[in-house]
């Protein structure tokens, strides 16, 4: 693999409080947080940080629902691997009745993740599915205004805690979605895709000019590329392109992944693989068109499936980490049994870890890790060379933090100890 674009080098000189050079001393360096966003759905942080025990149907085990400590244990496993988490802001669940907004639960979860050096993304601000039913009482102009108000409210409220957002989700299908009537499809039909995308992005940008704002879709055909091109030509402030790969019918493989990377890199925007699932049980039949149509009573993980999942996730991670345009990759389900009841997690429903959990942890925190002991020369300098990210530098009984990002134009950065 060629990973030079994931690394940087910087000369650092150490001096004391009086400006004297600290020469010939031992310096320990350790990467503590990658610049690259290794992510996973963090929905379980909600019951883990709730002030009451929350019944979570997809975690039902045996004859009971697990209690809060079960989810705390699950999130401890989560935090040992990832530095990037997605929280749910589906409008229908976040504001089930107009004006009754579940801000506190998301804020508790987001702050817990932030305190553990995790960047948090909110998903999504605008989507035709899982929308608020009460919007249907209004005409289209009112629906649009309430959608824009909703975006401004959430992005403003969470500014500084959540600064990455999937602004709009699955726009390619949005105006022709016909499984059921909904308010967002109504306004998308009237305004058109590009106009609606511009409206919602402008609202998010006005609420937080420094936020990372994504468009996100599962439809990776030419239609998505045409949509993105139209949006950029219309001045939509897209920060990154979101790409979903829910692979319930089998791993797509290197050739298809590299084709996706090539086709969506043409815009020169960072690529975020936002929602990714790889199955560790029986695969969904190929003839299923809408994944939601596959309904089974049980969908168990299997030993052979778990080995397959480990191999496939590791290959996908390597391909994406190697590509210079990819900035983030998110596994959608941390535990089995979440979306569609699928065995798509990195851990089983009972919180026991699967082979893929240990493999991804090994890649992120061992193979793609920088740690060691250096010796400052007579000028008090070391050359820190390693993966981009946040470092702890320890010397003379003290520890300082340093961000190695390759952006400094200074030949030498001086740190006072």
C-alpha positions as CSV (number, residue, x, y, z in Angstrom):
1,X,0.0,0.0,0.0
2,X,1.0,3.6,-0.7
3,X,0.2,5.5,2.5
4,X,2.6,8.5,2.2
5,X,-0.4,10.8,1.8
6,X,-1.5,9.7,5.3
7,X,1.8,10.6,6.8
8,X,3.7,13.8,7.6
9,X,7.1,14.9,8.9
10,X,8.0,17.8,11.1
11,X,11.1,19.0,12.9
12,X,10.4,20.0,16.5
13,X,12.8,21.8,18.8
14,X,12.4,21.8,22.6
15,X,13.4,24.7,24.9
16,X,12.9,25.5,28.5
17,X,11.0,28.5,29.9
18,X,14.1,30.7,29.5
19,X,14.6,29.7,25.9
20,X,17.5,27.3,26.5
21,X,17.7,24.4,24.1
22,X,17.0,21.0,25.7
23,X,19.6,18.9,23.9
24,X,20.4,15.2,24.1
25,X,17.2,14.2,25.9
26,X,14.9,11.2,25.4
27,X,11.5,12.0,23.8
28,X,8.6,9.6,23.6
29,X,6.0,10.1,20.8
30,X,2.6,8.5,20.5
31,X,-0.2,8.9,18.0
32,X,-3.4,9.2,20.1
33,X,-6.0,10.1,17.5
34,X,-5.8,9.7,13.7
35,X,-6.6,12.6,11.4
36,X,-8.5,10.1,9.2
37,X,-12.0,9.5,10.4
38,X,-12.5,5.9,11.3
39,X,-16.2,5.8,12.1
40,X,-19.2,3.7,13.1
41,X,-22.8,4.3,13.9
42,X,-23.0,5.5,17.5
43,X,-26.7,5.1,18.1
44,X,-26.0,2.9,21.2
45,X,-24.6,6.0,22.9
46,X,-28.2,7.2,23.4
47,X,-29.2,4.4,25.8
48,X,-25.7,4.4,27.3
49,X,-26.0,8.1,28.3
50,X,-29.8,8.1,29.1
51,X,-30.9,8.9,32.7
52,X,-33.3,6.0,32.5
53,X,-33.2,2.4,31.2
54,X,-34.2,2.5,27.5
55,X,-35.9,-0.5,25.9
56,X,-34.1,-0.9,22.5
57,X,-35.9,-3.5,20.5
58,X,-33.0,-4.5,18.3
59,X,-31.0,-5.4,21.4
60,X,-33.6,-7.8,22.8
61,X,-31.7,-10.9,24.0
62,X,-33.2,-14.1,25.2
63,X,-36.3,-13.1,27.2
64,X,-35.4,-9.6,28.3
65,X,-34.2,-6.1,27.2
66,X,-30.7,-5.3,28.4
67,X,-30.3,-2.4,30.9
68,X,-28.2,0.7,30.7
69,X,-25.0,-1.0,31.9
70,X,-25.2,-3.3,28.8
71,X,-25.0,-0.3,26.5
72,X,-22.3,1.3,28.6
73,X,-20.3,-1.9,28.1
74,X,-21.1,-1.8,24.3
75,X,-19.9,1.8,24.0
76,X,-16.7,1.0,25.9
77,X,-15.9,-1.5,23.1
78,X,-16.9,1.1,20.5
79,X,-14.5,3.7,22.0
80,X,-11.6,1.4,21.9
81,X,-11.7,1.5,18.1
82,X,-13.3,4.6,16.6
83,X,-12.7,8.3,16.5
84,X,-15.9,9.3,14.5
85,X,-19.5,8.6,15.4
86,X,-22.9,9.1,13.7
87,X,-25.9,10.1,15.8
88,X,-29.6,9.8,14.6
89,X,-31.5,13.0,13.8
90,X,-34.4,11.4,11.8
91,X,-37.0,14.1,12.1
92,X,-39.9,11.8,12.9
93,X,-38.1,10.3,15.9
94,X,-36.3,13.5,16.9
95,X,-39.5,15.6,16.9
96,X,-42.4,13.1,17.1
97,X,-44.9,15.9,17.8
98,X,-44.3,19.4,16.6
99,X,-42.4,21.4,19.2
100,X,-41.4,18.3,21.3
101,X,-37.7,18.1,20.4
102,X,-35.5,15.4,21.9
103,X,-32.4,17.7,22.0
104,X,-31.2,16.6,25.5
105,X,-30.7,12.9,24.6
106,X,-28.6,13.8,21.5
107,X,-26.6,16.4,23.4
108,X,-25.7,14.0,26.2
109,X,-24.6,11.4,23.7
110,X,-22.7,13.9,21.6
111,X,-20.9,15.4,24.5
112,X,-19.9,12.0,25.9
113,X,-18.4,11.1,22.5
114,X,-16.7,14.5,22.2
115,X,-15.1,14.1,25.6
116,X,-13.6,10.8,24.3
117,X,-12.0,12.6,21.4
118,X,-14.6,11.4,18.9
119,X,-15.9,13.7,16.2
120,X,-19.6,13.5,15.8
121,X,-21.9,13.7,12.8
122,X,-25.6,14.3,12.8
123,X,-27.7,12.2,10.3
124,X,-29.8,13.5,8.5
125,X,-31.3,17.0,8.5
126,X,-33.5,16.4,5.5
127,X,-34.9,13.1,4.2
128,X,-38.1,11.8,2.9
129,X,-38.0,8.6,4.9
130,X,-38.5,8.7,8.7
131,X,-39.9,12.2,8.3
132,X,-42.3,13.9,10.7
133,X,-45.9,12.9,10.0
134,X,-47.3,16.1,11.4
135,X,-45.7,18.0,8.5
136,X,-48.4,16.6,6.2
137,X,-50.9,19.0,7.7
138,X,-49.2,22.0,6.0
139,X,-48.9,23.3,2.4
140,X,-45.7,23.0,0.5
141,X,-44.4,26.5,1.2
142,X,-44.9,26.0,4.9
143,X,-43.3,22.6,4.8
144,X,-40.2,24.1,3.2
145,X,-40.0,26.9,5.8
146,X,-40.4,24.4,8.6
147,X,-37.6,22.2,7.1
148,X,-35.3,25.2,6.9
149,X,-36.1,26.3,10.4
150,X,-35.5,22.8,11.6
151,X,-32.0,22.8,10.0
152,X,-31.1,26.2,11.4
153,X,-32.3,25.1,14.9
154,X,-30.3,21.8,15.0
155,X,-27.1,23.1,13.5
156,X,-27.1,26.2,15.7
157,X,-28.0,24.3,18.9
158,X,-25.2,21.7,18.4
159,X,-22.6,24.0,17.0
160,X,-19.2,23.2,18.6
161,X,-20.4,19.7,19.6
162,X,-21.6,18.4,16.2
163,X,-20.0,20.2,13.3
164,X,-20.5,17.6,10.6
165,X,-23.9,16.9,9.1
166,X,-25.5,14.8,6.5
167,X,-27.6,17.7,5.3
168,X,-29.8,15.9,2.8
169,X,-30.2,12.1,2.3
170,X,-31.0,10.1,-0.9
171,X,-32.0,12.9,-3.2
172,X,-31.8,10.9,-6.4
173,X,-34.9,8.9,-5.5
174,X,-36.5,11.7,-3.4
175,X,-39.0,13.3,-5.9
176,X,-40.1,9.9,-7.3
177,X,-40.3,8.0,-4.1
178,X,-43.7,6.3,-4.1
179,X,-43.8,3.8,-1.2
180,X,-45.9,6.3,0.8
181,X,-46.8,10.0,0.7
182,X,-44.5,12.3,2.7
183,X,-43.9,16.0,3.1
184,X,-40.3,16.1,1.7
185,X,-41.1,14.2,-1.5
186,X,-43.9,16.7,-2.0
187,X,-41.6,19.8,-1.8
188,X,-38.9,18.0,-3.8
189,X,-41.4,17.4,-6.6
190,X,-42.3,21.0,-6.6
191,X,-38.9,22.6,-6.3
192,X,-36.8,20.0,-8.1
193,X,-33.7,18.3,-6.7
194,X,-31.1,21.0,-7.2
195,X,-33.3,23.8,-5.8
196,X,-34.2,21.8,-2.7
197,X,-30.5,20.8,-2.1
198,X,-29.5,24.5,-2.4
199,X,-32.1,25.6,0.1
200,X,-31.2,23.1,2.8
201,X,-27.4,23.6,2.3
202,X,-27.7,27.3,2.5
203,X,-29.7,27.0,5.7
204,X,-27.0,24.8,7.3
205,X,-24.2,27.0,6.1
206,X,-25.8,30.1,7.5
207,X,-26.2,28.3,10.9
208,X,-22.6,27.2,11.0
209,X,-20.3,28.5,8.3
210,X,-17.4,26.3,9.5
211,X,-19.4,23.0,9.5
212,X,-18.6,20.1,7.2
213,X,-21.8,19.6,5.1
214,X,-22.5,16.4,3.2
215,X,-24.8,15.3,0.5
216,X,-25.4,11.5,0.9
217,X,-26.8,8.8,-1.3
218,X,-27.0,5.0,-1.9
219,X,-27.6,5.5,-5.6
220,X,-24.1,5.6,-6.9
221,X,-25.1,5.7,-10.6
222,X,-24.5,8.4,-13.1
223,X,-27.7,10.1,-11.8
224,X,-25.9,10.9,-8.5
225,X,-22.9,12.4,-10.4
226,X,-25.2,14.5,-12.5
227,X,-27.0,15.7,-9.4
228,X,-23.8,16.6,-7.7
229,X,-22.5,18.4,-10.8
230,X,-25.8,20.4,-11.0
231,X,-25.6,21.3,-7.3
232,X,-22.0,22.5,-7.6
233,X,-22.8,24.6,-10.6
234,X,-25.7,26.1,-8.7
235,X,-23.3,27.2,-5.9
236,X,-24.3,24.6,-3.3
237,X,-21.7,24.6,-0.5
238,X,-21.0,20.9,-0.4
239,X,-18.0,20.0,1.8
240,X,-17.9,16.3,1.1
241,X,-19.6,13.6,-0.9
242,X,-21.4,10.9,1.1
243,X,-21.3,7.4,-0.4
244,X,-23.4,4.5,1.0
245,X,-22.6,0.9,0.4
246,X,-25.0,-1.4,2.2
247,X,-23.7,-4.8,1.0
248,X,-26.4,-7.1,2.3
249,X,-26.3,-9.1,-0.9
250,X,-22.6,-9.6,-0.9
251,X,-19.3,-7.7,-0.8
252,X,-18.9,-5.5,-3.9
253,X,-15.2,-6.2,-4.2
254,X,-12.1,-4.2,-5.2
255,X,-13.0,-3.6,-8.9
256,X,-16.4,-2.0,-8.1
257,X,-15.0,0.0,-5.1
258,X,-12.2,1.4,-7.3
259,X,-14.7,2.3,-10.0
260,X,-16.8,4.3,-7.4
261,X,-13.7,6.0,-6.2
262,X,-12.6,7.0,-9.7
263,X,-16.1,8.3,-10.7
264,X,-16.7,10.4,-7.7
265,X,-13.2,11.8,-7.3
266,X,-13.6,13.9,-10.4
267,X,-15.3,16.7,-8.3
268,X,-12.2,17.2,-6.2
269,X,-14.2,17.0,-3.0
270,X,-13.4,14.7,0.0
271,X,-15.2,11.4,-0.1
272,X,-17.0,10.1,3.0
273,X,-18.1,6.4,2.9
274,X,-20.9,7.2,5.3
275,X,-23.0,4.0,5.6
276,X,-21.4,0.7,5.0
277,X,-22.5,-2.8,5.9
278,X,-21.0,-6.2,5.3
279,X,-22.9,-9.3,6.4
280,X,-21.5,-12.2,8.6
281,X,-24.5,-14.5,7.9
282,X,-26.5,-15.7,5.0
283,X,-26.6,-13.1,2.2
284,X,-29.8,-11.4,1.1
285,X,-31.1,-12.9,-2.2
286,X,-29.9,-11.0,-5.3
287,X,-33.4,-10.5,-6.6
288,X,-34.4,-8.2,-3.8
289,X,-34.5,-4.6,-5.2
290,X,-35.3,-2.6,-2.1
291,X,-33.3,-4.0,0.9
292,X,-36.2,-3.1,3.2
293,X,-38.4,-5.7,1.5
294,X,-36.3,-8.6,2.9
295,X,-38.1,-9.6,6.1
296,X,-37.0,-12.7,8.1
297,X,-37.8,-13.8,11.6
298,X,-34.1,-14.4,12.4
299,X,-30.9,-13.6,10.6
300,X,-28.1,-15.2,12.6
301,X,-24.4,-14.7,12.3
302,X,-22.3,-17.8,11.4
303,X,-18.7,-18.7,12.1
304,X,-17.9,-19.0,8.4
305,X,-19.7,-15.7,7.7
306,X,-17.7,-14.0,10.4
307,X,-14.4,-15.0,8.8
308,X,-15.7,-13.8,5.4
309,X,-16.8,-10.5,7.0
310,X,-13.4,-10.0,8.6
311,X,-11.6,-10.5,5.3
312,X,-13.9,-8.3,3.3
313,X,-14.0,-5.4,5.8
314,X,-10.2,-5.5,6.0
315,X,-9.8,-5.3,2.2
316,X,-12.3,-2.5,2.0
317,X,-10.6,-0.5,4.8
318,X,-7.2,-0.9,3.0
319,X,-8.6,0.3,-0.4
320,X,-10.3,3.3,1.2
321,X,-7.4,4.3,3.5
322,X,-5.0,4.1,0.5
323,X,-7.1,6.4,-1.7
324,X,-6.1,10.1,-1.2
325,X,-9.6,11.5,-1.7
326,X,-11.2,9.4,1.1
327,X,-11.5,11.3,4.4
328,X,-13.8,9.1,6.4
329,X,-15.3,5.6,6.5
330,X,-18.2,4.6,8.7
331,X,-19.5,1.1,9.5
332,X,-23.2,1.5,9.9
333,X,-24.0,-1.1,12.5
334,X,-21.8,-1.6,15.5
335,X,-23.8,-4.6,16.8
336,X,-25.8,-7.3,14.9
337,X,-29.5,-7.0,14.6
338,X,-29.8,-3.2,14.0
339,X,-30.9,-2.2,10.6
340,X,-33.1,-4.9,9.0
341,X,-32.1,-7.3,11.7
342,X,-29.0,-8.1,9.8
343,X,-25.8,-9.7,11.2
344,X,-23.9,-6.7,10.0
345,X,-22.2,-5.6,13.2
346,X,-18.7,-5.7,14.4
347,X,-20.0,-7.3,17.7
348,X,-22.8,-9.8,18.3
349,X,-26.1,-8.9,19.9
350,X,-24.8,-10.0,23.3
351,X,-21.7,-7.7,23.1
352,X,-19.3,-10.5,22.4
353,X,-16.8,-9.4,19.8
354,X,-16.5,-10.8,16.3
355,X,-13.2,-11.4,14.3
356,X,-13.9,-8.2,12.3
357,X,-13.8,-6.1,15.5
358,X,-10.3,-7.2,16.4
359,X,-9.1,-6.9,12.8
360,X,-10.2,-3.3,12.4
361,X,-8.8,-2.5,15.8
362,X,-5.5,-4.0,14.8
363,X,-5.4,-2.1,11.6
364,X,-6.2,1.3,13.1
365,X,-4.3,1.1,16.4
366,X,-1.4,-1.2,15.5
367,X,-0.6,-1.4,11.7
368,X,-1.5,2.2,11.1
369,X,0.0,3.5,14.3
370,X,3.0,5.6,15.2
371,X,4.8,5.3,18.6
372,X,8.4,5.3,19.7
373,X,11.3,6.9,21.5
374,X,13.5,9.5,19.9
375,X,16.5,11.4,21.1
376,X,16.8,15.2,20.7
377,X,20.1,16.2,19.0
378,X,22.4,18.9,20.2
379,X,20.0,21.6,18.9
380,X,17.2,20.1,21.0
381,X,15.4,18.9,17.9
382,X,13.7,15.7,16.8
383,X,12.1,14.8,13.5
384,X,8.6,13.5,14.1
385,X,7.5,11.3,11.2
386,X,4.3,9.3,11.2
387,X,0.6,9.0,10.5
388,X,-1.2,12.4,10.6
389,X,-3.1,13.1,13.7
390,X,-2.8,14.1,17.3
391,X,0.3,13.1,19.3
392,X,1.3,13.0,22.9
393,X,5.0,14.0,23.2
394,X,6.6,13.1,26.6
395,X,9.9,14.4,27.9
396,X,11.4,15.3,31.2
397,X,8.3,14.1,33.1
398,X,6.0,16.3,31.1
399,X,3.6,15.6,28.3
400,X,2.5,18.0,25.5
401,X,0.1,17.6,22.7
402,X,1.0,18.1,19.1
403,X,-1.0,17.9,15.8
404,X,1.0,16.5,13.0
405,X,-0.9,17.5,9.9
406,X,1.7,18.3,7.3
407,X,0.3,21.9,6.9
408,X,3.0,23.8,8.7
409,X,5.3,26.0,6.5
410,X,7.8,26.3,9.3
411,X,11.0,24.3,8.9
412,X,11.1,24.0,12.7
413,X,8.3,24.3,15.3
414,X,9.5,25.3,18.8
415,X,7.8,23.8,21.9
416,X,8.5,25.2,25.3
417,X,8.7,22.7,28.2
